């Protein structure tokens, strides 16, 4: 598994030092609201694995809590079942029905009950290769590996890397948690002002050097294009600068592009690290966001050409063979249909993108009108409003001084579910919240289909009602 002594981009070492506990943010308050920080405590502080590589280490285990996003979704579901009014703004789900073409494709594939190859069915890998080629990334089917969602592929890549990882601050909850679980350390690197999903390149270089001086090695860097939690996009110049830092310090770039097809119109320029460092960039994507198929669990990874890609391919297949064996056969066949992008599905993605844009912008306008600072959303269905202008009022009127405290207050007092910035790697004192708007489209498939086809979805009664409730909550919070 080691490539020590082999001069290839992003070479994977046989070992990395483990001279301290994983990065541990401050406790994030009520576990029901923000359980993630406990996951950063893997291994337990004060312990060391018996071997240096995460594939062979045996850390002193502790319980890994449910991911903050999934835990929040379960809380909201319990409240709904109890008949309590809720504003479901915590869970990052696209909130739309599966397209009938995909439903029929999945139903017709249920006879595919064999395991199949670990890398995925040839039809799926060919379809994914075509998907990337149409986006300016020529891809061989042999460079594609499928998994039950991109989340499992990201875990496999971190497990294979054998080193620490740099992640943007803020960034999706699972990057840091997965790194800690494999015995690595996540290093949070701030994002440039106004951008999202990317480490500031000069600060990334400094983090790599500082880690090396402390006896650790950062071997990879994750980018999210577009970003969760901020709904923002990195500028092409920043992506290029990050690629240059990665080349200088021999980092593998893991580019999570699951929201790529949900950049709003008029679209800002979108660049992938593949454009600047194809020999060291892995790209992952899935169907859970653009086609709202989160429960189907279908993801793919595009590995780079050359020695690094060949090594990662072998490692990822070995890991996959022991963890998930193969993505479910019927799901793979439906995913092949989706990645081939027939006109009906391309139209569906276009309509969903317009709906996400309309509703997320409308929600952002409500926060801005209330005096909350919120960057304009550029993609997906996320906002990242900052209640810092309300800090003194929140402390004096509501006794709220932390992000987790504000999230708990919004949930307990108003039934509004949001996630605090602390679960995305920011300090506990930060009053930013991730607001996910994808579950405002209706309570039934009929309502959601109507939202998809509406020229003005904001005027639909059930969406207008949700927006009005947000206004009411913010107005009451401001009193």
C-alpha positions in Angstrom: 0.0 0.0 0.0 2.9 2.3 0.5 4.3 4.5 -2.3 7.2 5.7 -0.3 10.1 6.7 -2.5 7.9 7.0 -5.6 7.8 10.5 -7.0 4.2 10.8 -8.1 1.6 13.5 -7.4 -0.1 13.0 -4.1 2.0 9.9 -3.1 0.5 8.0 -0.3 2.7 7.3 2.7 2.8 4.1 4.6 2.4 6.0 7.9 1.5 9.3 9.4 2.4 10.4 13.0 -0.3 10.3 15.6 1.1 12.5 18.3 -2.1 14.0 19.6 -5.9 13.7 19.6 -8.1 14.7 16.7 -9.0 18.4 16.3 -11.6 19.1 19.0 -13.8 22.2 18.7 -15.5 23.5 21.8 -18.6 21.5 22.9 -21.5 22.5 20.8 -24.3 22.5 23.3 -27.3 20.2 23.4 -26.4 16.9 21.8 -29.7 16.8 20.1 -28.8 20.0 18.3 -25.1 19.6 17.6 -23.8 16.1 18.3 -20.8 16.3 15.9 -18.0 17.6 18.1 -17.9 14.4 20.1 -16.9 12.6 16.9 -13.8 14.8 16.7 -12.6 13.1 19.9 -11.6 10.0 18.1 -9.1 8.7 19.2 -9.8 9.5 22.9 -7.5 12.4 24.0 -4.4 11.0 25.6 -4.4 7.8 23.7 -2.3 6.7 20.7 -3.0 4.0 18.2 -0.8 1.0 18.4 0.3 1.4 14.8 0.8 4.5 12.8 -1.3 3.9 9.7 -5.1 4.2 10.1 -5.7 1.0 8.2 -3.8 -0.9 10.9 -4.3 1.2 14.0 -6.5 0.2 16.9 -7.5 3.4 18.7 -9.3 3.4 22.0 -12.8 3.7 20.6 -15.6 5.8 21.9 -19.2 6.1 20.6 -19.6 8.0 17.4 -22.7 10.1 17.6 -25.2 10.5 14.8 -24.2 13.1 12.2 -25.6 16.5 13.2 -27.6 16.9 10.0 -29.2 13.5 10.3 -29.8 14.0 14.0 -31.6 17.3 13.3 -33.8 15.6 10.7 -34.8 13.0 13.2 -35.7 15.6 15.8 -37.9 17.5 13.3 -39.6 14.3 12.2 -40.4 13.5 15.9 -41.9 16.9 16.4 -44.0 16.6 13.2 -45.3 13.2 14.3 -46.2 14.8 17.7 -48.3 17.4 15.8 -46.0 20.3 16.7 -45.5 23.1 14.1 -42.0 23.0 12.6 -39.9 24.9 10.2 -37.6 22.2 8.8 -34.5 24.2 7.9 -31.8 21.9 9.3 -31.6 19.0 7.0 -29.9 19.3 3.6 -32.4 17.3 1.5 -33.5 18.4 -1.9 -37.1 17.8 -0.9 -38.5 16.7 -4.3 -40.1 13.5 -5.7 -38.1 11.0 -7.7 -38.8 11.5 -11.4 -41.2 8.9 -12.9 -38.6 7.9 -15.4 -36.2 7.0 -12.7 -38.9 5.2 -10.6 -39.8 3.1 -13.6 -36.1 2.4 -14.3 -35.5 1.3 -10.7 -38.7 -0.9 -10.7 -37.5 -2.6 -13.9 -34.1 -3.4 -12.5 -35.2 -5.3 -9.4 -34.1 -8.6 -10.9 -30.5 -7.4 -10.7 -29.8 -9.1 -7.4 -26.2 -10.2 -8.0 -23.3 -8.5 -6.2 -21.6 -7.2 -9.3 -18.1 -5.7 -9.4 -16.8 -3.6 -6.6 -16.0 -0.7 -9.0 -19.6 -0.7 -10.3 -21.4 -2.0 -13.3 -19.8 -1.2 -16.7 -23.0 0.7 -17.7 -22.8 2.9 -14.7 -19.1 3.6 -15.0 -19.6 4.5 -18.7 -22.5 6.8 -18.0 -20.6 8.6 -15.2 -17.6 9.0 -17.6 -19.9 10.6 -20.1 -21.4 12.8 -17.5 -18.0 14.2 -16.6 -16.9 14.5 -20.3 -19.9 16.7 -21.0 -18.6 19.0 -18.3 -15.2 19.3 -19.8 -13.5 16.5 -17.9 -12.7 13.6 -20.4 -13.0 10.5 -18.3 -12.3 6.8 -18.9 -14.8 4.3 -17.4 -11.9 2.6 -15.9 -11.2 5.7 -13.8 -14.7 5.5 -12.2 -15.5 3.8 -8.9 -19.1 3.7 -7.6 -20.3 3.5 -4.0 -23.5 3.7 -2.0 -23.5 7.5 -2.0 -20.5 9.8 -2.4 -20.2 9.8 1.5 -18.9 6.3 1.5 -16.4 7.1 -1.3 -15.1 10.1 0.6 -14.6 7.9 3.7 -12.8 5.4 1.6 -10.5 8.1 0.1 -9.7 9.4 3.6 -9.0 5.9 4.8 -6.7 5.3 1.8 -4.7 8.5 2.2 -2.8 7.6 5.3 -2.3 11.2 6.3 -4.1 14.3 7.8 -6.5 16.3 5.7 -7.1 20.0 5.3 -10.7 21.0 5.2 -12.3 24.4 4.7 -13.6 26.3 7.7 -16.6 26.0 7.7 -17.3 22.7 5.8 -19.7 19.9 5.7 -19.9 18.0 9.0 -18.8 14.6 7.8 -15.3 15.6 6.5 -13.8 16.2 9.9 -15.8 13.4 11.5 -14.7 10.8 8.9 -11.0 12.0 9.2 -11.0 11.6 12.9 -12.7 8.1 12.6 -9.8 6.8 10.4 -7.2 8.1 12.9 -6.2 11.2 11.0 -6.5 14.9 12.0 -8.7 17.4 10.2 -7.0 20.8 9.9 -9.6 23.6 9.5 -8.3 26.3 7.1 -10.4 29.5 6.8 -12.2 30.2 3.5 -11.5 33.5 1.6 -14.0 36.2 2.3 -17.1 35.9 0.2 -16.3 32.4 -1.1 -17.3 29.0 0.2 -16.0 25.4 0.1 -12.3 26.1 -0.4 -9.3 26.6 1.9 -7.7 30.0 1.5 -4.6 29.0 -0.5 -1.9 31.0 1.4 -3.3 29.8 4.7 -3.4 26.2 3.4 0.3 26.4 2.6 1.0 27.8 6.1 -1.1 25.0 7.6 0.9 22.3 5.7 4.2 23.8 6.8 3.0 24.2 10.4 1.7 20.6 10.5 5.1 19.4 9.2 6.9 21.3 11.9 4.7 19.7 14.5 5.5 16.2 13.2 2.4 15.6 11.2 1.7 15.4 7.4 -1.3 16.9 5.6 -1.6 14.6 2.6 -4.9 15.9 1.1 -7.2 18.8 0.9 -11.0 18.8 0.4 -12.9 21.3 -1.6 -16.7 21.6 -2.0 -17.9 23.1 -5.2 -20.4 24.6 -4.7 -20.4 24.7 -1.0 -22.3 23.2 1.9 -23.0 25.0 4.3 -22.7 28.4 2.8 -24.4 28.0 -0.6 -21.4 29.9 -2.1 -18.9 29.2 -4.9 -15.2 29.5 -5.0 -13.8 31.8 -7.6 -11.8 30.2 -10.4 -8.7 32.2 -9.5 -8.9 30.7 -5.9 -9.3 27.2 -7.3 -6.2 27.7 -9.4 -4.2 29.1 -6.5 -5.2 26.1 -4.4 -4.2 23.7 -7.1 -0.8 25.4 -7.2 -0.4 25.0 -3.4 -1.4 21.4 -3.7 1.3 20.8 -6.4 3.9 22.6 -4.3 3.2 20.5 -1.2 2.2 17.3 -3.0 -1.4 17.2 -1.8 -4.2 15.1 -3.2 -7.2 17.3 -3.9 -10.6 15.7 -3.2 -13.2 17.8 -5.0 -16.8 17.1 -3.7 -18.9 18.4 -6.6 -22.2 17.0 -5.6 -23.9 20.4 -6.0 -22.3 21.2 -9.4 -25.5 21.1 -11.3 -27.3 23.4 -8.9 -25.5 26.6 -9.6 -28.1 29.3 -10.0 -28.7 31.4 -13.1 -27.2 33.7 -14.0 -24.4 31.3 -13.2 -21.1 32.6 -11.7 -18.0 31.0 -13.3 -17.4 27.5 -12.0 -14.0 25.9 -12.0 -12.9 22.5 -10.8 -9.4 21.6 -9.6 -9.3 19.2 -12.5 -9.0 22.2 -14.7 -5.6 23.1 -13.1 -4.3 19.9 -11.4 -5.9 16.9 -13.2 -3.1 14.5 -12.2 -3.8 15.0 -8.4 -7.5 15.6 -8.3 -10.3 13.1 -7.3 -13.9 14.2 -8.0 -16.9 12.8 -6.3 -20.6 13.3 -7.0 -23.9 11.6 -6.5 -27.6 11.8 -7.4 -28.9 12.9 -4.0 -29.0 16.6 -4.7 -29.5 17.4 -8.3 -32.2 14.6 -8.7 -33.3 14.4 -5.1 -32.4 10.7 -4.7 -30.8 10.9 -1.3 -32.4 7.6 -0.1 -31.2 5.7 -3.1 -27.5 6.0 -2.2 -25.7 6.2 -5.5 -22.4 7.9 -5.8 -19.3 7.9 -8.1 -15.7 9.0 -7.9 -13.5 10.0 -10.8 -9.9 9.1 -10.2 -7.0 10.9 -11.9 -4.9 9.4 -14.6 -1.4 8.2 -13.9 0.3 6.5 -10.9 -1.7 8.3 -8.2 -5.0 7.3 -9.8 -3.9 3.7 -10.2 -2.9 3.5 -6.6 -6.1 5.1 -5.3 -8.1 2.8 -7.5 -6.6 -0.3 -6.0 -6.9 1.1 -2.4 -10.5 2.2 -2.9 -11.5 -1.1 -4.4 -9.9 -3.0 -1.5 -11.7 -0.7 1.0 -15.0 -0.9 -0.8 -14.8 -4.7 -1.0 -14.6 -4.9 2.7 -17.2 -2.3 3.6 -19.9 -2.1 1.0 -19.0 -4.9 -1.5 -20.9 -3.2 -4.3 -23.6 -0.6 -4.7 -27.0 -2.2 -4.9 -27.5 -3.6 -8.4 -30.9 -2.0 -9.2 -29.7 1.3 -7.9 -26.7 1.1 -10.2 -28.9 0.5 -13.2 -31.1 3.5 -12.3 -28.0 5.6 -11.7 -26.7 4.7 -15.1 -30.0 6.0 -16.6 -29.6 9.2 -14.5 -26.0 9.9 -15.5 -26.8 9.4 -19.1 -28.9 12.6 -18.7 -31.9 11.9 -21.1 -33.8 15.1 -21.9 -36.6 14.4 -19.3 -34.0 14.3 -16.5 -32.0 17.3 -17.7 -35.3 19.3 -17.7 -36.0 18.1 -14.2 -32.6 19.3 -12.9 -33.2 22.6 -14.6 -36.6 23.0 -13.0 -35.2 22.0 -9.6 -32.3 24.4 -9.9 -34.8 27.3 -10.6 -36.9 26.3 -7.6 -34.0 26.1 -5.3 -32.8 29.5 -6.4 -36.2 31.1 -6.0 -36.9 29.8 -2.5 -33.4 30.2 -1.1 -33.2 33.8 -2.4 -36.7 34.5 -0.8 -35.6 33.1 2.5 -32.3 35.1 2.4 -34.4 38.2 1.7 -36.4 37.5 4.9 -33.3 37.3 7.0 -31.7 40.4 5.4 -34.9 42.4 6.0 -34.8 41.5 9.6 -31.2 42.8 9.9 -29.4 39.5 9.9 -26.3 39.5 7.7 -26.6 36.8 5.0 -24.4 36.3 1.9 -26.3 36.0 -1.3 -26.9 32.2 -2.1 -25.3 31.1 -5.4 -26.1 27.4 -5.5 -27.9 24.5 -3.9 -30.4 25.2 -1.1 -28.3 26.6 1.7 -27.9 30.0 3.4 -25.4 30.9 6.1 -26.9 33.9 7.9 -24.9 35.6 10.7 -26.7 36.8 13.8 -23.6 38.7 15.0 -25.4 42.1 14.6 -27.9 40.7 17.1 -25.3 39.5 19.6 -26.0 42.0 22.4 -29.8 41.7 22.0 -29.7 37.9 22.0 -27.6 37.8 25.1 -29.7 40.4 27.0 -33.2 39.4 25.9 -32.9 35.6 25.4 -29.7 34.6 27.3 -28.2 33.3 24.1 -24.4 33.7 23.7 -23.4 30.8 21.5 -24.4 29.4 18.1 -25.6 26.1 19.6 -27.6 28.1 22.2 -29.3 30.1 19.4 -30.0 26.9 17.4 -31.5 25.3 20.5 -33.6 28.4 21.3 -35.0 28.6 17.7 -35.9 24.9 17.9 -37.4 24.9 21.4 -39.2 28.2 21.2 -40.3 28.3 17.6 -39.9 24.8 16.1 -37.3 26.2 13.6 -34.6 23.7 13.0 -31.2 25.1 11.9 -27.6 24.0 12.5 -25.0 26.2 14.3 -21.7 27.0 12.7 -19.9 25.0 15.4 -20.9 21.7 13.8 -19.2 22.9 10.6 -15.9 23.5 12.4 -16.3 27.1 13.5 -15.9 28.5 17.0 -18.7 28.0 19.5 -19.1 31.8 19.9 -19.9 32.3 16.2 -23.6 33.0 15.6 -23.8 31.9 12.1 -26.5 29.3 11.2 -26.8 26.9 8.3 -30.3 27.2 6.9 -31.4 24.6 4.4 -34.5 25.5 2.3 -35.1 22.3 0.4 -37.9 21.1 2.7 -40.1 24.1 2.2 -41.6 22.9 -1.1 -44.6 21.1 0.3 -45.8 18.3 2.4 -47.0 16.0 -0.5 -45.6 15.0 -3.8 -48.5 16.8 -5.5 -47.4 20.1 -3.8 -43.8 19.5 -4.6 -44.5 18.8 -8.3 -46.6 22.0 -8.4 -43.7 23.9 -6.9 -41.4 22.5 -9.6 -43.6 23.6 -12.4 -44.8 26.9 -11.0 -43.6 30.1 -12.8 -43.7 31.8 -9.4 -43.3 29.2 -6.6 -43.0 31.8 -3.9 -46.7 32.6 -4.5 -47.9 29.1 -3.8 -49.8 29.1 -0.5 -47.7 26.5 1.3 -44.4 28.1 0.4 -45.7 31.6 1.2 -46.9 30.2 4.5 -43.4 29.0 5.3 -41.8 32.3 4.4 -44.4 34.1 6.5 -43.5 31.9 9.5 -39.8 32.7 9.1 -40.7 36.4 9.2 -42.8 35.9 12.3 -40.0 34.0 14.1 -37.4 36.6 13.2 -39.7 39.4 14.3 -40.4 37.8 17.6 -36.7 37.0 18.2 -35.9 40.6 17.6 -38.3 41.9 20.2 
